[in-house]
Amino acid sequence: MTDQSSNQMWGGRFAAGPDAIMEAINASIGFDQRMAAQDIAGSRAHAAMLAATGVITDSDAQAIREGLLTVLSEIQNGEFQFSTALEDIHMNVEARLKEVIGEPAGRLHTGRSRNDQVATDFKLWVRDQFDAAESGLLALIRALLAQAEAGADWVMPGFTHLQVAQPVTWGHHMMAYVEMFGRDLSRVRDARARMNESPLGAAALAGTSFPIDRQMTAEALGFDRPAANSLDAVSDRDFALEFLSTASICAVHLSRFAEELVIWSSAQFRFVTLSDRFSTGSSIMPQKKNPDAAELIRAKVGRIYGANTALMMVMKGLPLAYSKDMQEDKEQVFDAADNWMLALAAMEGMVKDMTANRESLAAAAGSGFSTATDLADWLVRVLGLPFRDAHHVTGSLVAMAESKGCDLSDLTLEDMQSVHADITDNVYSVLTVENSVNSRQSYGGTAPDQVRAQVKRWKALL
Ligand code: ARG
């Protein structure tokens, strides 16, 4: 909508309204209307403070605060007419407030600027998303803990280079993700605590000559304190960058797990069965059950990290204090937040619903000479061989088993003794996968007892 008259909020020195293209590049109302509730909360706190400090009258503040609630309900009920000519959520709300309450509306913007206003709104929005991420992560961690507890002693192959390495337990593998998402949780909490300073009252950039009380608005909006430097307060977008980088690292974790679920649910692996609720079919191949949710979660890291990169580049080299470049922060954060929360919820749903196929896991656990390290350790422990020699002896036994097409445990004692004469039949006790995992009792190891101890620790932590 192009308006020939100059802008009602700032048009005093303008003779003509903006070109349609200017309006199109300038307006943010198409997306920043998502911050309406935050904008109105910030304005209500500001109005109350202006009255408490005697900058405006109590009756004006009262009219403003009530009028803002009317505007909020109009927005929430979908009755509000957003105007592109009014650029952004801040001016849309204020203009409507003027229609609703008249003259007192003009006093709301005393001692503040859109610069501190937008920083405040956006911080409140991002703070809510940190809280949503915290809930999403907690739910996902709980789902993983349930899987870990159920399968603390289920054996499966552990991989390095995606080649079978040593047997591990299902619970241990689940708990690896608990650690990863636990670090994400701690990053979320750290960043939320660091960002919780109020920009409101920094005004355009230099503070204000009105006797405002920034402590009061900070408290009213749930901030820990007012930001200490007005230039920094209006130009800081660290909180958005930390949100995006925290989201990016978490999205990397989600993508790694998603990739494992894609592999594990394939006919070649059959380690897990994903529920119908989190799978899709093919329109041409009737037999197919595809892990689409896992694939989409795996892909989300692309746009989330893309948002992180985009905002980093927007902020790079910006001089102090506010520049309009910073309006480009919101769409990136909105999109990343939506997709992060969705990915967390989808992963939680998949983890809750999926079934580990114990038999397939156990069958695969013993393949690929996965207990070769246990054999080498036995040679060290029982025969006193240096580990390097034990490694070499075991390597020869693996080669022998491979050429005979059998497992290590299928070699006869004579076969074994042909490689090292001192080997006794006691060696067979360490060649089972159960023995292998049970023996890995070192702190943080894969033994079921260790896994159960970690599940217990996490349950107490949560
Ligand atoms: N829509 C703007 C933004 O998102 C609000 C701040 C505008 N400030 C200004 N001085 N033009 O950043």
Boltz pocket constraint, residues with backbone or C-beta under 6 A from the ligand:
constraints:
  - pocket:
      binder: B
      contacts: [[A, 26], [A, 28], [A, 32], [A, 87], [A, 88], [A, 114], [A, 115], [A, 118], [A, 322], [A, 323], [A, 324], [A, 326], [A, 327], [A, 328]]
      max_distance: 6.0
